[in-house]
Amino acid sequence: MGGGVRPTTSWRPVVAAALAVCALPVVLTLAALCLPLLCCAVAAVRFRRVRRRRMRGCCGATGGWRAETIDAGDRLRLLHKYLEDQMELVAADDAGELLDPAKPWREKK
């Protein structure tokens, strides 16, 4: 009776792939048009967050510029300590007190 051979694959995947390829330029164009809007939204959110932090810092319980001055003093003290430590390391290296991994024959005195 029916001597015809039925194909094993259907046309649906082929049609779906062709439709996806045809729709790709449209989707990419719409995505590219949305990017500037997304960038503006992110910038607005960041601007509001920074503004809110500054308003809280100036008018809040932190003390405003006085807290920043104290923080700057702490940073300056830490910077001086760091520089002193670095100078001690340089002096120790000049005196030959440190081991250099590149020069294993140089021993600690």
Backbone as ProteinMPNN parsed JSONL, in Angstrom:
{"seq_chain_A": "MGGGVRPTTSWRPVVAAALAVCALPVVLTLAALCLPLLCCAVAAVRFRRVRRRRMRGCCGATGGWRAETIDAGDRLRLLHKYLEDQMELVAADDAGELLDPAKPWREKK", "coords_chain_A": {"N_chain_A": [[0.791, -1.171, 0.0], [1.092, 1.952, 0.745], [3.926, 2.924, -0.528], [5.705, 4.918, 0.013], [8.462, 6.67, 1.577], [8.746, 7.862, 4.794], [9.958, 10.935, 6.019], [12.514, 11.219, 8.511], [13.117, 13.457, 10.007], [11.645, 16.465, 11.183], [10.212, 19.524, 9.87], [10.109, 21.573, 11.643], [12.381, 22.242, 13.421], [14.141, 23.271, 11.504], [12.75, 25.442, 10.444], [12.512, 26.977, 12.772], [15.216, 27.579, 13.29], [15.836, 29.085, 11.007], [14.098, 31.236, 11.357], [15.155, 32.289, 13.731], [17.67, 33.146, 12.857], [16.901, 35.121, 11.047], [15.633, 36.9, 12.771], [17.646, 37.758, 14.391], [19.21, 40.161, 13.648], [17.288, 42.145, 14.179], [16.791, 41.837, 16.915], [19.348, 42.347, 17.97], [19.655, 45.028, 17.206], [17.607, 46.284, 18.676], [18.542, 45.74, 21.247], [20.926, 47.206, 21.225], [19.89, 49.759, 21.023], [18.709, 50.017, 23.5], [20.825, 50.109, 25.286], [22.018, 52.76, 25.83], [19.97, 53.865, 27.39], [19.985, 52.138, 29.597], [22.558, 52.679, 30.576], [22.261, 55.359, 31.351], [20.372, 55.033, 33.382], [21.827, 53.524, 35.271], [23.845, 55.374, 35.875], [22.289, 57.406, 37.05], [21.322, 56.104, 39.336], [23.72, 55.615, 40.713], [24.582, 58.255, 41.119], [22.547, 59.214, 42.803], [22.991, 57.568, 45.018], [25.585, 58.296, 45.877], [25.113, 60.981, 46.471], [23.256, 60.712, 48.536], [24.851, 59.469, 50.469], [26.738, 61.485, 50.977], [25.072, 63.492, 51.992], [24.148, 62.257, 54.306], [26.582, 62.007, 55.644], [27.359, 64.671, 56.14], [25.268, 65.813, 57.62], [24.625, 63.956, 59.486], [25.181, 61.797, 62.366], [27.871, 61.418, 62.33], [29.646, 63.497, 62.42], [30.543, 64.958, 60.312], [32.796, 67.064, 58.658], [34.676, 66.989, 60.655], [34.987, 64.306, 61.368], [36.098, 63.408, 59.001], [38.522, 64.769, 59.105], [39.749, 63.585, 61.311], [39.922, 60.993, 60.326], [41.664, 61.465, 58.206], [43.943, 62.137, 59.637], [44.515, 59.676, 60.863], [45.068, 58.177, 58.597], [47.336, 59.507, 57.675], [49.099, 58.987, 59.78], [49.309, 56.192, 59.536], [50.471, 56.067, 57.011], [52.979, 57.245, 57.504], [54.04, 55.34, 59.265], [54.157, 53.131, 57.541], [56.029, 54.069, 55.663], [58.279, 54.343, 57.309], [58.709, 51.646, 57.981], [59.338, 50.662, 55.436], [61.714, 52.041, 54.95], [63.327, 50.92, 56.931], [63.463, 48.312, 55.945], [64.871, 48.746, 53.549], [67.281, 49.715, 54.576], [68.096, 47.467, 56.004], [68.456, 45.69, 53.922], [70.508, 46.918, 52.523], [72.508, 46.628, 54.361], [72.876, 43.966, 54.211], [71.363, 42.175, 55.621], [69.079, 40.852, 54.877], [67.773, 37.992, 53.207], [68.135, 37.251, 49.831], [66.085, 35.854, 47.442], [66.857, 35.57, 44.804], [69.555, 35.505, 44.941], [70.944, 33.046, 46.298], [73.377, 32.47, 47.516], [73.986, 34.544, 49.117], [74.167, 35.106, 52.403], [72.516, 35.519, 55.574], [73.749, 37.876, 57.872]], "CA_chain_A": [[0.0, 0.0, 0.0], [1.876, 3.167, 0.631], [5.323, 2.588, -0.666], [6.544, 6.103, 0.244], [9.301, 6.702, 2.77], [8.454, 9.031, 5.625], [11.212, 11.514, 6.509], [12.721, 11.041, 9.953], [13.198, 14.76, 10.668], [10.529, 17.355, 10.885], [10.618, 20.835, 9.38], [10.03, 22.561, 12.725], [13.69, 22.789, 13.832], [14.734, 24.045, 10.417], [12.02, 26.71, 10.387], [12.876, 27.732, 13.975], [16.569, 28.091, 13.103], [15.778, 30.146, 9.993], [13.444, 32.384, 11.986], [16.108, 32.873, 14.681], [18.702, 33.852, 12.091], [16.291, 36.334, 10.497], [15.27, 37.81, 13.854], [18.844, 38.178, 15.114], [19.533, 41.585, 13.47], [16.283, 42.981, 14.845], [17.017, 41.739, 18.365], [20.587, 43.061, 18.279], [19.401, 46.46, 17.058], [16.827, 46.728, 19.837], [19.424, 45.7, 22.418], [21.85, 48.335, 21.123], [19.138, 50.99, 21.307], [18.398, 50.057, 24.938], [22.035, 50.294, 26.095], [22.162, 54.114, 26.401], [18.993, 54.04, 28.472], [20.475, 51.415, 30.764], [23.704, 53.423, 31.115], [21.725, 56.531, 32.054], [19.724, 54.578, 34.613], [22.885, 53.167, 36.218], [24.479, 56.619, 36.315], [21.369, 58.099, 37.953], [21.3, 55.382, 40.614], [24.989, 55.885, 41.4], [24.584, 59.652, 41.538], [21.682, 59.337, 43.98], [23.624, 56.875, 46.142], [26.678, 59.144, 46.366], [24.512, 62.173, 47.061], [22.654, 60.311, 49.808], [25.943, 59.238, 51.423], [27.307, 62.779, 51.358], [24.102, 64.187, 52.84], [24.17, 61.59, 55.601], [27.865, 62.296, 56.281], [27.433, 66.067, 56.58], [24.222, 66.16, 58.571], [24.345, 62.83, 60.377], [25.842, 61.735, 63.664], [29.29, 61.11, 62.18], [30.445, 64.665, 62.722], [30.85, 65.685, 59.088], [34.184, 67.295, 58.274], [35.563, 66.634, 61.767], [35.286, 62.881, 61.234], [37.014, 63.276, 57.874], [39.827, 65.249, 59.552], [40.306, 62.53, 62.161], [40.264, 59.899, 59.439], [42.861, 61.865, 57.466], [45.059, 62.023, 60.574], [44.83, 58.253, 60.99], [45.711, 57.747, 57.349], [48.675, 60.084, 57.64], [49.907, 58.23, 60.742], [49.584, 54.886, 58.937], [51.406, 56.27, 55.909], [54.302, 57.446, 58.083], [54.484, 54.043, 59.779], [54.496, 52.313, 56.382], [57.282, 54.569, 55.099], [59.354, 53.977, 58.236], [58.969, 50.22, 57.798], [60.021, 50.484, 54.156], [63.084, 52.53, 55.1], [64.047, 49.899, 57.703], [63.743, 47.194, 55.045], [65.931, 49.153, 52.631], [68.519, 49.774, 55.348], [68.489, 46.097, 56.318], [68.925, 45.075, 52.688], [71.811, 47.509, 52.222], [73.456, 46.066, 55.309], [73.015, 42.548, 53.912], [70.68, 41.39, 56.64], [67.968, 40.119, 54.297], [68.1, 36.982, 52.213], [67.564, 37.518, 48.514], [65.842, 34.569, 46.783], [67.564, 35.52, 43.532], [70.968, 35.261, 45.242], [70.925, 32.151, 47.46], [74.69, 32.412, 48.156], [74.085, 35.659, 50.05], [73.618, 34.637, 53.661], [72.198, 36.523, 56.591], [74.884, 38.102, 58.781]], "C_chain_A": [[0.845, 1.251, 0.0], [3.349, 2.846, 0.608], [6.253, 3.758, -0.395], [7.323, 6.017, 1.55], [9.015, 8.006, 3.515], [9.757, 9.624, 6.15], [11.296, 11.413, 8.028], [12.815, 12.374, 10.688], [12.012, 15.607, 10.274], [11.08, 18.702, 10.45], [10.633, 21.879, 10.488], [11.399, 23.092, 13.171], [14.342, 23.648, 12.754], [14.076, 25.413, 10.322], [12.39, 27.579, 11.596], [14.27, 28.331, 13.836], [16.584, 29.229, 12.095], [15.14, 31.406, 10.574], [14.384, 33.084, 12.978], [17.19, 33.663, 13.958], [18.147, 35.144, 11.512], [15.969, 37.361, 11.584], [16.482, 38.361, 14.59], [19.211, 39.649, 14.873], [18.545, 42.516, 14.172], [16.527, 42.994, 16.352], [18.287, 42.495, 18.748], [20.412, 44.576, 18.173], [18.624, 47.001, 18.252], [17.683, 46.732, 21.103], [20.388, 46.884, 22.398], [21.15, 49.667, 21.404], [18.823, 51.124, 22.795], [19.624, 50.345, 25.794], [22.205, 51.719, 26.621], [21.174, 54.389, 27.526], [19.444, 53.337, 29.741], [21.657, 52.136, 31.402], [23.244, 54.662, 31.883], [21.078, 56.142, 33.371], [20.768, 54.217, 35.67], [23.576, 54.419, 36.747], [23.592, 57.374, 37.299], [21.33, 57.428, 39.323], [22.583, 55.642, 41.39], [25.054, 57.312, 41.918], [23.733, 59.835, 42.788], [22.319, 58.697, 45.205], [24.74, 57.719, 46.734], [26.126, 60.383, 47.045], [23.913, 61.855, 48.43], [23.736, 60.092, 50.867], [26.545, 60.555, 51.893], [26.369, 63.55, 52.273], [24.08, 63.566, 54.23], [25.447, 61.913, 56.356], [27.939, 63.703, 56.833], [26.446, 66.363, 57.7], [23.957, 65.071, 59.597], [25.125, 62.919, 61.669], [27.332, 61.478, 63.545], [30.168, 62.306, 62.455], [30.896, 65.414, 61.488], [32.334, 65.822, 58.825], [35.139, 66.955, 59.402], [35.942, 65.162, 61.704], [36.25, 62.645, 60.082], [38.413, 63.732, 58.265], [40.498, 64.2, 60.416], [40.744, 61.357, 61.308], [41.521, 60.225, 58.647], [44.093, 61.783, 58.364], [45.483, 60.585, 60.774], [45.54, 57.751, 59.741], [47.131, 58.27, 57.26], [49.61, 59.336, 58.589], [50.275, 56.867, 60.171], [50.575, 55.001, 57.782], [52.823, 56.465, 56.434], [54.867, 56.136, 58.614], [54.926, 53.143, 58.633], [55.837, 52.756, 55.791], [58.47, 54.26, 56.004], [59.718, 52.507, 58.094], [59.717, 49.961, 56.499], [61.474, 50.944, 54.246], [63.92, 51.541, 55.913], [64.395, 48.707, 56.826], [64.863, 47.526, 54.07], [67.269, 49.189, 53.356], [69.011, 48.372, 55.674], [69.027, 45.401, 55.069], [70.292, 45.617, 52.301], [72.889, 46.949, 53.144], [73.656, 44.575, 55.077], [72.327, 41.656, 54.906], [69.53, 40.559, 56.089], [68.474, 39.091, 53.299], [67.405, 37.333, 50.909], [67.335, 36.186, 47.815], [66.565, 34.449, 45.442], [69.048, 35.231, 43.728], [71.067, 34.354, 46.473], [72.283, 32.074, 48.164], [74.872, 33.53, 49.171], [73.405, 35.246, 51.343], [73.391, 35.787, 54.615], [73.374, 36.64, 57.546], [74.453, 38.056, 60.214]], "O_chain_A": [[1.332, 1.474, -1.109], [3.94, 2.529, 1.64], [7.467, 3.624, -0.55], [6.892, 5.37, 2.504], [9.041, 9.094, 2.939], [10.589, 8.887, 6.679], [10.291, 11.507, 8.732], [12.606, 12.409, 11.9], [11.457, 15.479, 9.183], [12.262, 18.991, 10.635], [11.136, 22.982, 10.274], [11.556, 24.307, 13.289], [15.014, 24.633, 13.058], [14.755, 26.424, 10.142], [12.561, 28.79, 11.454], [14.486, 29.478, 14.226], [17.269, 30.231, 12.301], [15.597, 32.517, 10.305], [14.41, 34.312, 13.058], [17.578, 34.74, 14.41], [18.845, 36.158, 11.485], [16.028, 38.565, 11.334], [16.361, 39.331, 15.338], [19.508, 40.342, 15.845], [18.935, 43.559, 14.697], [16.474, 44.048, 16.985], [18.298, 43.21, 19.75], [20.971, 45.321, 18.978], [18.954, 48.063, 18.778], [17.558, 47.63, 21.936], [20.639, 47.498, 23.436], [21.751, 50.587, 21.958], [18.683, 52.24, 23.295], [19.476, 50.787, 26.933], [22.521, 51.871, 27.801], [21.503, 55.067, 28.499], [19.301, 53.877, 30.838], [21.755, 52.202, 32.627], [23.782, 54.973, 32.945], [21.223, 56.849, 34.368], [20.61, 54.568, 36.839], [23.859, 54.512, 37.941], [24.09, 57.926, 38.279], [21.307, 58.106, 40.35], [22.538, 55.867, 42.6], [25.526, 57.553, 43.029], [24.137, 60.525, 43.724], [22.202, 59.224, 46.311], [24.84, 57.849, 47.954], [26.629, 60.79, 48.093], [24.049, 62.638, 49.37], [23.565, 60.479, 52.023], [26.83, 60.721, 53.079], [26.816, 64.191, 53.225], [24.0, 64.284, 55.227], [25.416, 62.078, 57.575], [28.525, 63.915, 57.894], [26.772, 67.095, 58.635], [23.135, 65.259, 60.494], [25.659, 63.97, 62.024], [28.005, 61.333, 64.565], [31.36, 62.13, 62.707], [31.579, 66.43, 61.614], [33.056, 64.826, 58.773], [36.305, 66.658, 59.143], [37.093, 64.807, 61.958], [37.123, 61.781, 60.169], [39.397, 63.149, 57.809], [41.695, 63.95, 60.268], [41.812, 60.786, 61.531], [42.361, 59.349, 58.437], [45.169, 61.401, 57.905], [46.676, 60.293, 60.847], [46.501, 56.987, 59.829], [48.032, 57.557, 56.818], [50.767, 59.08, 58.256], [51.417, 56.428, 60.301], [51.422, 54.126, 57.599], [53.77, 55.914, 55.873], [56.051, 55.854, 58.43], [55.95, 52.467, 58.732], [56.679, 51.922, 55.458], [59.555, 53.947, 55.513], [60.898, 52.154, 58.087], [60.629, 49.135, 56.461], [62.363, 50.307, 53.682], [65.098, 51.342, 55.617], [65.486, 48.148, 56.938], [65.714, 46.681, 53.793], [68.281, 48.745, 52.814], [70.213, 48.111, 55.628], [69.96, 44.604, 55.161], [71.141, 44.875, 51.809], [74.047, 46.814, 52.747], [74.534, 43.976, 55.699], [72.676, 40.482, 55.024], [69.052, 39.65, 56.767], [69.485, 39.303, 52.63], [66.222, 37.671, 50.897], [68.293, 35.442, 47.604], [66.853, 33.339, 44.993], [69.724, 34.772, 42.808], [71.255, 34.851, 47.583], [72.335, 31.647, 49.317], [75.791, 33.487, 49.99], [72.189, 35.056, 51.371], [73.977, 36.863, 54.492], [73.932, 35.633, 57.982], [75.277, 38.226, 61.112]]}, "name": "protein", "num_of_chains": 1, "seq": "MGGGVRPTTSWRPVVAAALAVCALPVVLTLAALCLPLLCCAVAAVRFRRVRRRRMRGCCGATGGWRAETIDAGDRLRLLHKYLEDQMELVAADDAGELLDPAKPWREKK"}
